[in-house]
């Protein structure tokens, strides 16, 4: 699908929590990319840094004509003033509404992909009764309650690192009950499909980490690996998947280990996110697997402590935009074939 003068649809960016660094990194990303990667920011223009060059548009298709000179903005007004670092309860419902509007644009074909600026989950829960643990689960709901997984990708590393936590935004005490054979199977299949479709890897190599220290060490430190993980992975290999493990998580992320797989699946959130944020905090990208559209996000939060100080690093937002545009174009080409 193309817009006026044959321009492809732009990436759609939801503003996220306006009291965080979202508005700042949006304008910094536009400054770096301009018309080389047109994107549309949905939010309240009053939240952008003072003097930031922006242009109100009425249609996402106008982005390509505007992006060289100003950030294209689809205005979405917020009811309460914004103070950096201090989310307002009155704005919480509008943050959620902007995400829904952005998804609708992408699903309609007006946007090539979705890139979401960070939200603050506590602020949304308290201010809007937000009933989802995070962005990932809400997007799955908007897409029709489809099964999803969260991938964090650092493509600039050598070798690249892509990690997928099987359980996401739940308390650590709940992980052993939530981490089931059915969930791990679903996560492996979603990961393989994404690597084949979005990363053009025909036969993806997938490494699975153990749940327990040292992958249970033969049962001395836990039994899940022996009881069901080893049999499940053998079953998946019998179905033709190139999957290995369970591996000790503490030796899975150094360069030599990363060279042996295309993505690593971990049992829980921190097991996956700590290594990627340690190795490439600035360049990591959050990618939602399983959605019928492309969604990326910078691999960081709202950073209330530095909001409004003009010191936020836009590198992860820029990487997220580039990945969104690339994957969106690839999916568009596949549909056209």
C-alpha atoms as a printed R data frame, in Angstrom:
    type eleno elety resid chain resno      x       y      z
1   ATOM     1    CA   UNK     A     1  0.000   0.000  0.000
2   ATOM     2    CA   UNK     A     2  1.277   3.462 -0.873
3   ATOM     3    CA   UNK     A     3  0.146   6.996 -0.217
4   ATOM     4    CA   UNK     A     4  0.349  10.151 -2.349
5   ATOM     5    CA   UNK     A     5  3.101  10.158 -4.973
6   ATOM     6    CA   UNK     A     6  3.792   6.500 -4.296
7   ATOM     7    CA   UNK     A     7  5.088   7.058 -0.752
8   ATOM     8    CA   UNK     A     8  4.725   4.052  1.557
9   ATOM     9    CA   UNK     A     9  2.643   4.523  4.721
10  ATOM    10    CA   UNK     A    10  4.641   6.025  7.603
11  ATOM    11    CA   UNK     A    11  5.411   4.448 10.947
12  ATOM    12    CA   UNK     A    12  2.861   5.511 13.585
13  ATOM    13    CA   UNK     A    13  4.251   6.539 16.989
14  ATOM    14    CA   UNK     A    14  2.035   6.661 20.077
15  ATOM    15    CA   UNK     A    15  3.139   9.342 22.540
16  ATOM    16    CA   UNK     A    16  3.241   7.186 25.668
17  ATOM    17    CA   UNK     A    17  3.335   8.814 29.108
18  ATOM    18    CA   UNK     A    18  3.725  12.556 28.427
19  ATOM    19    CA   UNK     A    19  5.366  13.223 31.797
20  ATOM    20    CA   UNK     A    20  8.249  10.956 30.793
21  ATOM    21    CA   UNK     A    21 10.890  11.267 28.104
22  ATOM    22    CA   UNK     A    22  8.590  10.167 25.253
23  ATOM    23    CA   UNK     A    23  8.021  13.642 23.743
24  ATOM    24    CA   UNK     A    24 11.737  14.468 23.985
25  ATOM    25    CA   UNK     A    25 12.983  11.312 22.302
26  ATOM    26    CA   UNK     A    26 10.322  11.672 19.610
27  ATOM    27    CA   UNK     A    27 11.622  15.072 18.520
28  ATOM    28    CA   UNK     A    28 15.246  13.916 18.840
29  ATOM    29    CA   UNK     A    29 14.463  10.890 16.678
30  ATOM    30    CA   UNK     A    30 12.832  13.130 14.071
31  ATOM    31    CA   UNK     A    31 15.909  15.394 14.115
32  ATOM    32    CA   UNK     A    32 18.110  12.377 13.368
33  ATOM    33    CA   UNK     A    33 15.853  10.767 10.742
34  ATOM    34    CA   UNK     A    34 13.677  13.482  9.161
35  ATOM    35    CA   UNK     A    35 12.422  12.401  5.747
36  ATOM    36    CA   UNK     A    36 14.782   9.413  5.528
37  ATOM    37    CA   UNK     A    37 12.240   7.598  7.722
38  ATOM    38    CA   UNK     A    38  8.972   9.542  7.968
39  ATOM    39    CA   UNK     A    39  6.884   8.833 11.044
40  ATOM    40    CA   UNK     A    40  3.762  10.340 12.562
41  ATOM    41    CA   UNK     A    41  3.604  11.182 16.252
42  ATOM    42    CA   UNK     A    42  0.182  10.989 17.915
43  ATOM    43    CA   UNK     A    43 -0.028  13.169 20.984
44  ATOM    44    CA   UNK     A    44 -0.626  16.624 22.362
45  ATOM    45    CA   UNK     A    45  1.707  19.103 20.612
46  ATOM    46    CA   UNK     A    46  1.825  21.106 23.850
47  ATOM    47    CA   UNK     A    47  3.871  18.253 25.331
48  ATOM    48    CA   UNK     A    48  6.709  18.544 22.826
49  ATOM    49    CA   UNK     A    49  9.838  20.428 23.948
50  ATOM    50    CA   UNK     A    50  9.479  24.176 23.612
51  ATOM    51    CA   UNK     A    51 10.320  25.343 20.113
52  ATOM    52    CA   UNK     A    52 10.339  21.819 18.674
53  ATOM    53    CA   UNK     A    53  9.616  22.001 14.929
54  ATOM    54    CA   UNK     A    54  6.358  20.183 14.303
55  ATOM    55    CA   UNK     A    55  3.483  20.361 11.851
56  ATOM    56    CA   UNK     A    56 -0.121  19.351 12.511
57  ATOM    57    CA   UNK     A    57 -1.499  17.041  9.846
58  ATOM    58    CA   UNK     A    58 -4.973  15.632  9.336
59  ATOM    59    CA   UNK     A    59 -3.979  12.429  7.556
60  ATOM    60    CA   UNK     A    60 -1.035  10.098  8.142
61  ATOM    61    CA   UNK     A    61 -0.402  10.075  4.392
62  ATOM    62    CA   UNK     A    62  0.789  13.702  4.641
63  ATOM    63    CA   UNK     A    63  3.853  12.675  6.683
64  ATOM    64    CA   UNK     A    64  6.208  12.223  3.728
65  ATOM    65    CA   UNK     A    65  5.624  15.784  2.542
66  ATOM    66    CA   UNK     A    66  6.128  17.260  6.021
67  ATOM    67    CA   UNK     A    67  8.912  15.179  7.584
68  ATOM    68    CA   UNK     A    68 11.861  16.985  5.981
69  ATOM    69    CA   UNK     A    69 10.941  20.231  7.749
70  ATOM    70    CA   UNK     A    70  9.018  19.265 10.881
71  ATOM    71    CA   UNK     A    71  7.754  16.370 12.973
72  ATOM    72    CA   UNK     A    72  4.354  15.317 11.559
73  ATOM    73    CA   UNK     A    73  1.790  15.348 14.381
74  ATOM    74    CA   UNK     A    74 -1.716  13.956 14.592
75  ATOM    75    CA   UNK     A    75 -3.043  15.975 17.524
76  ATOM    76    CA   UNK     A    76 -4.610  14.175 20.466
77  ATOM    77    CA   UNK     A    77 -5.377  16.599 23.287
78  ATOM    78    CA   UNK     A    78 -4.866  15.753 26.949
79  ATOM    79    CA   UNK     A    79 -7.036  17.223 29.735
80  ATOM    80    CA   UNK     A    80 -4.418  18.010 32.386
81  ATOM    81    CA   UNK     A    81 -1.169  19.997 32.266
82  ATOM    82    CA   UNK     A    82  2.012  17.942 32.189
83  ATOM    83    CA   UNK     A    83  4.817  18.297 34.725
84  ATOM    84    CA   UNK     A    84  7.978  16.353 33.824
85  ATOM    85    CA   UNK     A    85  8.397  13.328 36.056
86  ATOM    86    CA   UNK     A    86  4.913  13.619 37.573
87  ATOM    87    CA   UNK     A    87  2.189  11.669 35.753
88  ATOM    88    CA   UNK     A    88 -1.310  13.118 36.106
89  ATOM    89    CA   UNK     A    89 -4.143  10.704 36.845
90  ATOM    90    CA   UNK     A    90 -6.453  12.713 34.576
91  ATOM    91    CA   UNK     A    91 -4.227  11.931 31.579
92  ATOM    92    CA   UNK     A    92 -4.030   8.172 32.074
93  ATOM    93    CA   UNK     A    93 -7.105   7.259 30.034
94  ATOM    94    CA   UNK     A    94 -5.906   9.412 27.135
95  ATOM    95    CA   UNK     A    95 -2.526   7.645 27.087
96  ATOM    96    CA   UNK     A    96 -4.453   4.399 26.570
97  ATOM    97    CA   UNK     A    97 -6.699   5.999 23.940
98  ATOM    98    CA   UNK     A    98 -3.685   7.143 21.923
99  ATOM    99    CA   UNK     A    99 -2.364   3.579 21.772
100 ATOM   100    CA   UNK     A   100 -5.749   2.349 20.555
101 ATOM   101    CA   UNK     A   101 -5.881   5.116 17.925
102 ATOM   102    CA   UNK     A   102 -2.387   4.252 16.712
103 ATOM   103    CA   UNK     A   103 -3.266   0.558 16.431
104 ATOM   104    CA   UNK     A   104 -6.417   1.400 14.456
105 ATOM   105    CA   UNK     A   105 -4.379   3.443 11.974
106 ATOM   106    CA   UNK     A   106 -1.903   0.625 11.427
107 ATOM   107    CA   UNK     A   107 -4.634  -1.979 11.115
108 ATOM   108    CA   UNK     A   108 -6.395   0.190  8.530
109 ATOM   109    CA   UNK     A   109 -3.253   0.358  6.399
110 ATOM   110    CA   UNK     A   110 -2.681   4.072  7.047
111 ATOM   111    CA   UNK     A   111  0.495   3.170  8.943
112 ATOM   112    CA   UNK     A   112  3.193   0.695  7.994
113 ATOM   113    CA   UNK     A   113  3.964  -0.249 11.582
114 ATOM   114    CA   UNK     A   114  3.485   0.861 15.173
115 ATOM   115    CA   UNK     A   115  6.221   2.201 17.444
116 ATOM   116    CA   UNK     A   116  5.110   2.888 21.013
117 ATOM   117    CA   UNK     A   117  6.784   5.354 23.344
118 ATOM   118    CA   UNK     A   118  7.026   4.129 26.952
119 ATOM   119    CA   UNK     A   119  3.992   4.075 29.215
120 ATOM   120    CA   UNK     A   120  4.000   4.019 33.016
121 ATOM   121    CA   UNK     A   121  2.006   0.989 34.101
122 ATOM   122    CA   UNK     A   122  1.357   2.126 37.665
123 ATOM   123    CA   UNK     A   123  0.035   5.486 36.478
124 ATOM   124    CA   UNK     A   124 -2.346   3.763 34.057
125 ATOM   125    CA   UNK     A   125 -3.542   1.258 36.655
126 ATOM   126    CA   UNK     A   126 -4.188   3.974 39.233
127 ATOM   127    CA   UNK     A   127 -5.497   6.675 36.907
128 ATOM   128    CA   UNK     A   128 -7.484   4.678 34.353
129 ATOM   129    CA   UNK     A   129 -8.057   1.255 35.875
130 ATOM   130    CA   UNK     A   130 -5.879  -0.171 33.117
131 ATOM   131    CA   UNK     A   131 -6.547  -3.890 33.251
132 ATOM   132    CA   UNK     A   132 -3.413  -5.154 31.528
133 ATOM   133    CA   UNK     A   133  0.073  -5.831 32.909
134 ATOM   134    CA   UNK     A   134  1.666  -3.781 30.118
135 ATOM   135    CA   UNK     A   135  1.742  -2.670 26.498
136 ATOM   136    CA   UNK     A   136  2.256  -6.191 25.137
137 ATOM   137    CA   UNK     A   137 -0.877  -7.628 26.707
138 ATOM   138    CA   UNK     A   138 -3.010  -4.609 25.743
139 ATOM   139    CA   UNK     A   139 -1.889  -4.834 22.112
140 ATOM   140    CA   UNK     A   140 -2.749  -8.539 22.084
141 ATOM   141    CA   UNK     A   141 -6.226  -7.603 23.284
142 ATOM   142    CA   UNK     A   142 -6.656  -4.923 20.612
143 ATOM   143    CA   UNK     A   143 -5.607  -7.459 17.979
144 ATOM   144    CA   UNK     A   144 -8.323  -9.898 19.053
145 ATOM   145    CA   UNK     A   145 -6.730 -11.567 22.096
146 ATOM   146    CA   UNK     A   146 -4.127 -13.315 19.957
147 ATOM   147    CA   UNK     A   147 -1.229 -15.209 21.586
148 ATOM   148    CA   UNK     A   148  1.849 -13.002 21.740
149 ATOM   149    CA   UNK     A   149  5.393 -12.957 23.040
150 ATOM   150    CA   UNK     A   150  7.850 -10.166 23.739
151 ATOM   151    CA   UNK     A   151 11.206 -10.147 21.963
152 ATOM   152    CA   UNK     A   152 14.048  -7.807 22.870
153 ATOM   153    CA   UNK     A   153 16.472  -7.430 19.985
154 ATOM   154    CA   UNK     A   154 19.910  -5.825 19.836
155 ATOM   155    CA   UNK     A   155 20.799  -6.146 16.162
156 ATOM   156    CA   UNK     A   156 23.901  -3.967 16.423
157 ATOM   157    CA   UNK     A   157 25.688  -6.451 18.673
158 ATOM   158    CA   UNK     A   158 28.055  -8.970 17.115
159 ATOM   159    CA   UNK     A   159 26.625 -11.581 17.177
160 ATOM   160    CA   UNK     A   160 23.134 -10.036 17.494
161 ATOM   161    CA   UNK     A   161 21.129 -10.844 20.607
162 ATOM   162    CA   UNK     A   162 17.412 -11.614 20.522
163 ATOM   163    CA   UNK     A   163 15.752 -12.741 23.746
164 ATOM   164    CA   UNK     A   164 12.172 -13.789 24.436
165 ATOM   165    CA   UNK     A   165 10.866 -14.168 28.011
166 ATOM   166    CA   UNK     A   166  8.175 -16.853 28.180
167 ATOM   167    CA   UNK     A   167  6.529 -15.220 31.203
168 ATOM   168    CA   UNK     A   168  6.513 -11.448 31.158
169 ATOM   169    CA   UNK     A   169  4.985  -8.996 33.620
170 ATOM   170    CA   UNK     A   170  4.257 -11.224 36.606
171 ATOM   171    CA   UNK     A   171  5.771 -11.573 40.070
172 ATOM   172    CA   UNK     A   172  8.740 -13.901 40.308
173 ATOM   173    CA   UNK     A   173  6.870 -16.033 42.864
174 ATOM   174    CA   UNK     A   174  4.251 -16.820 40.190
175 ATOM   175    CA   UNK     A   175  6.723 -17.873 37.498
176 ATOM   176    CA   UNK     A   176  7.046 -21.600 38.343
177 ATOM   177    CA   UNK     A   177  3.267 -22.050 38.033
178 ATOM   178    CA   UNK     A   178  2.902 -19.896 34.921
179 ATOM   179    CA   UNK     A   179  5.905 -21.399 33.097
180 ATOM   180    CA   UNK     A   180  4.211 -24.490 31.682
181 ATOM   181    CA   UNK     A   181  4.864 -26.880 28.779
182 ATOM   182    CA   UNK     A   182  1.993 -25.265 26.842
183 ATOM   183    CA   UNK     A   183  3.399 -21.771 27.338
184 ATOM   184    CA   UNK     A   184  6.936 -22.770 26.389
185 ATOM   185    CA   UNK     A   185  5.702 -24.558 23.259
186 ATOM   186    CA   UNK     A   186  3.669 -21.489 22.255
187 ATOM   187    CA   UNK     A   187  6.648 -19.202 22.857
188 ATOM   188    CA   UNK     A   188  8.970 -21.387 20.783
189 ATOM   189    CA   UNK     A   189  6.494 -21.470 17.893
190 ATOM   190    CA   UNK     A   190  5.884 -17.697 17.991
191 ATOM   191    CA   UNK     A   191  9.628 -17.101 18.061
192 ATOM   192    CA   UNK     A   192 10.313 -19.415 15.149
193 ATOM   193    CA   UNK     A   193  7.535 -17.814 13.071
194 ATOM   194    CA   UNK     A   194  8.885 -14.314 13.738
195 ATOM   195    CA   UNK     A   195 12.450 -15.277 12.892
196 ATOM   196    CA   UNK     A   196 11.296 -16.821  9.628
197 ATOM   197    CA   UNK     A   197  8.886 -14.050  8.630
198 ATOM   198    CA   UNK     A   198 10.440 -10.861  9.979
199 ATOM   199    CA   UNK     A   199 14.129 -11.770 10.099
200 ATOM   200    CA   UNK     A   200 14.222 -14.005  6.983
201 ATOM   201    CA   UNK     A   201 15.920 -16.902  8.807
202 ATOM   202    CA   UNK     A   202 14.741 -20.081  7.107
203 ATOM   203    CA   UNK     A   203 15.673 -22.556  9.841
204 ATOM   204    CA   UNK     A   204 15.999 -20.560 13.070
205 ATOM   205    CA   UNK     A   205 18.229 -21.848 15.840
206 ATOM   206    CA   UNK     A   206 16.429 -21.361 19.153
207 ATOM   207    CA   UNK     A   207 18.129 -21.825 22.518
208 ATOM   208    CA   UNK     A   208 16.005 -22.305 25.633
209 ATOM   209    CA   UNK     A   209 17.293 -21.442 29.087
210 ATOM   210    CA   UNK     A   210 16.472 -23.447 32.167
211 ATOM   211    CA   UNK     A   211 14.208 -22.144 34.897
212 ATOM   212    CA   UNK     A   212 16.577 -22.963 37.749
213 ATOM   213    CA   UNK     A   213 20.230 -22.078 38.428
214 ATOM   214    CA   UNK     A   214 22.577 -24.188 36.291
215 ATOM   215    CA   UNK     A   215 19.457 -25.478 34.475
216 ATOM   216    CA   UNK     A   216 18.653 -27.520 37.571
217 ATOM   217    CA   UNK     A   217 22.061 -29.243 37.648
218 ATOM   218    CA   UNK     A   218 20.636 -32.701 37.184
219 ATOM   219    CA   UNK     A   219 17.865 -32.155 39.708
220 ATOM   220    CA   UNK     A   220 20.069 -30.795 42.487
221 ATOM   221    CA   UNK     A   221 18.688 -27.256 42.061
222 ATOM   222    CA   UNK     A   222 15.227 -27.914 40.643
223 ATOM   223    CA   UNK     A   223 13.290 -30.523 38.717
224 ATOM   224    CA   UNK     A   224 11.426 -28.664 35.960
225 ATOM   225    CA   UNK     A   225 14.241 -29.175 33.468
226 ATOM   226    CA   UNK     A   226 14.215 -32.962 33.919
227 ATOM   227    CA   UNK     A   227 10.486 -33.364 34.542
228 ATOM   228    CA   UNK     A   228  9.155 -31.625 31.447
229 ATOM   229    CA   UNK     A   229 11.551 -29.256 29.673
230 ATOM   230    CA   UNK     A   230 13.893 -31.920 28.271
231 ATOM   231    CA   UNK     A   231 10.987 -34.071 26.987
232 ATOM   232    CA   UNK     A   232  9.219 -31.059 25.441
233 ATOM   233    CA   UNK     A   233 12.325 -29.851 23.622
234 ATOM   234    CA   UNK     A   234 12.957 -33.383 22.331
235 ATOM   235    CA   UNK     A   235  9.350 -33.465 21.103
236 ATOM   236    CA   UNK     A   236  9.806 -30.132 19.301
237 ATOM   237    CA   UNK     A   237 13.008 -31.375 17.666
238 ATOM   238    CA   UNK     A   238 11.054 -34.418 16.513
239 ATOM   239    CA   UNK     A   239  8.646 -31.995 14.828
240 ATOM   240    CA   UNK     A   240 11.526 -30.453 12.883
241 ATOM   241    CA   UNK     A   241 12.353 -27.431 15.043
242 ATOM   242    CA   UNK     A   242 15.986 -26.466 15.568
243 ATOM   243    CA   UNK     A   243 15.753 -25.989 19.326
244 ATOM   244    CA   UNK     A   244 18.313 -26.687 22.048
245 ATOM   245    CA   UNK     A   245 18.426 -26.674 25.832
246 ATOM   246    CA   UNK     A   246 17.603 -26.214 28.549
247 ATOM   247    CA   UNK     A   247 20.810 -24.229 28.974
248 ATOM   248    CA   UNK     A   248 22.133 -22.563 32.132
249 ATOM   249    CA   UNK     A   249 21.078 -18.926 31.796
250 ATOM   250    CA   UNK     A   250 24.331 -17.606 33.257
251 ATOM   251    CA   UNK     A   251 26.398 -18.920 30.332
252 ATOM   252    CA   UNK     A   252 23.959 -18.218 27.516
253 ATOM   253    CA   UNK     A   253 24.801 -14.630 26.594
254 ATOM   254    CA   UNK     A   254 28.536 -14.251 26.016
255 ATOM   255    CA   UNK     A   255 29.610 -13.820 22.347
256 ATOM   256    CA   UNK     A   256 30.599 -17.439 21.687
257 ATOM   257    CA   UNK     A   257 27.263 -18.666 23.065
258 ATOM   258    CA   UNK     A   258 25.261 -16.080 21.082
259 ATOM   259    CA   UNK     A   259 26.904 -17.286 17.876
260 ATOM   260    CA   UNK     A   260 25.185 -20.653 18.333
261 ATOM   261    CA   UNK     A   261 21.580 -19.407 18.225
262 ATOM   262    CA   UNK     A   262 19.341 -16.852 16.509
263 ATOM   263    CA   UNK     A   263 17.134 -16.242 19.547
264 ATOM   264    CA   UNK     A   264 17.138 -17.308 23.186
265 ATOM   265    CA   UNK     A   265 13.952 -18.056 25.103
266 ATOM   266    CA   UNK     A   266 14.084 -17.456 28.840
267 ATOM   267    CA   UNK     A   267 11.740 -18.536 31.602
268 ATOM   268    CA   UNK     A   268 11.037 -15.109 33.055
269 ATOM   269    CA   UNK     A   269 11.363 -11.365 32.530
270 ATOM   270    CA   UNK     A   270 14.647 -10.476 34.226
271 ATOM   271    CA   UNK     A   271 16.422 -13.603 33.007
272 ATOM   272    CA   UNK     A   272 15.950 -12.243 29.475
273 ATOM   273    CA   UNK     A   273 16.066  -8.482 29.937
274 ATOM   274    CA   UNK     A   274 19.108  -8.117 32.191
275 ATOM   275    CA   UNK     A   275 21.602  -9.425 29.603
276 ATOM   276    CA   UNK     A   276 20.270  -7.366 26.697
277 ATOM   277    CA   UNK     A   277 20.026  -4.177 28.738
278 ATOM   278    CA   UNK     A   278 23.531  -4.741 30.063
279 ATOM   279    CA   UNK     A   279 25.035  -5.428 26.638
280 ATOM   280    CA   UNK     A   280 23.157  -2.771 24.637
281 ATOM   281    CA   UNK     A   281 20.908  -0.566 26.743
282 ATOM   282    CA   UNK     A   282 20.903   2.195 24.120
283 ATOM   283    CA   UNK     A   283 20.213   0.054 21.065
284 ATOM   284    CA   UNK     A   284 17.784  -2.583 22.266
285 ATOM   285    CA   UNK     A   285 14.321  -2.790 20.681
286 ATOM   286    CA   UNK     A   286 11.147  -4.356 22.050
287 ATOM   287    CA   UNK     A   287  9.247  -6.287 19.358
288 ATOM   288    CA   UNK     A   288  5.874  -7.949 19.940
289 ATOM   289    CA   UNK     A   289  5.616 -11.381 18.301
290 ATOM   290    CA   UNK     A   290  2.299 -12.803 17.161
291 ATOM   291    CA   UNK     A   291  0.471  -9.591 16.267
292 ATOM   292    CA   UNK     A   292 -1.047  -9.154 12.796
293 ATOM   293    CA   UNK     A   293  0.906  -5.888 12.519
294 ATOM   294    CA   UNK     A   294  4.434  -4.788 13.375
295 ATOM   295    CA   UNK     A   295  4.943  -3.222 16.788
296 ATOM   296    CA   UNK     A   296  8.248  -2.048 18.212
297 ATOM   297    CA   UNK     A   297  9.214   0.076 21.185
298 ATOM   298    CA   UNK     A   298 12.401   1.442 22.723
299 ATOM   299    CA   UNK     A   299 13.859  -0.878 25.335
300 ATOM   300    CA   UNK     A   300 13.536   1.517 28.270
301 ATOM   301    CA   UNK     A   301 10.914   3.134 30.443
302 ATOM   302    CA   UNK     A   302  9.569   6.612 31.032
303 ATOM   303    CA   UNK     A   303 12.726   7.785 32.886
304 ATOM   304    CA   UNK     A   304 10.865  10.236 35.120
305 ATOM   305    CA   UNK     A   305 14.133  11.151 36.849
306 ATOM   306    CA   UNK     A   306 15.505  12.854 33.728
307 ATOM   307    CA   UNK     A   307 12.266  13.935 32.040
308 ATOM   308    CA   UNK     A   308 12.286  17.572 30.964
309 ATOM   309    CA   UNK     A   309 16.079  17.929 31.265
310 ATOM   310    CA   UNK     A   310 16.881  17.435 27.556
311 ATOM   311    CA   UNK     A   311 19.425  14.697 28.297
312 ATOM   312    CA   UNK     A   312 17.494  11.579 27.227
313 ATOM   313    CA   UNK     A   313 19.281   9.363 24.704
314 ATOM   314    CA   UNK     A   314 17.076   8.712 21.641
315 ATOM   315    CA   UNK     A   315 19.199   5.793 20.366
316 ATOM   316    CA   UNK     A   316 16.725   3.074 21.362
317 ATOM   317    CA   UNK     A   317 13.795   5.027 19.895
318 ATOM   318    CA   UNK     A   318 15.716   5.495 16.640
319 ATOM   319    CA   UNK     A   319 16.543   1.771 16.558
320 ATOM   320    CA   UNK     A   320 12.886   0.946 17.238
321 ATOM   321    CA   UNK     A   321 11.738   3.214 14.408
322 ATOM   322    CA   UNK     A   322 14.228   1.706 11.986
323 ATOM   323    CA   UNK     A   323 13.177  -1.811 12.899
324 ATOM   324    CA   UNK     A   324  9.489  -0.882 12.612
325 ATOM   325    CA   UNK     A   325 10.005   0.616  9.163
326 ATOM   326    CA   UNK     A   326 12.103  -2.330  7.947
327 ATOM   327    CA   UNK     A   327  9.751  -5.015  9.220
328 ATOM   328    CA   UNK     A   328  6.711  -3.087  8.011
329 ATOM   329    CA   UNK     A   329  8.168  -2.857  4.516
330 ATOM   330    CA   UNK     A   330  9.037  -6.556  4.541
331 ATOM   331    CA   UNK     A   331  5.503  -7.562  5.537
332 ATOM   332    CA   UNK     A   332  4.067  -5.262  2.874
333 ATOM   333    CA   UNK     A   333  6.252  -6.939  0.232
334 ATOM   334    CA   UNK     A   334  5.185 -10.376  1.409
335 ATOM   335    CA   UNK     A   335  1.504  -9.420  1.126
336 ATOM   336    CA   UNK     A   336  2.092  -8.120 -2.376
337 ATOM   337    CA   UNK     A   337  3.669 -11.389 -3.534
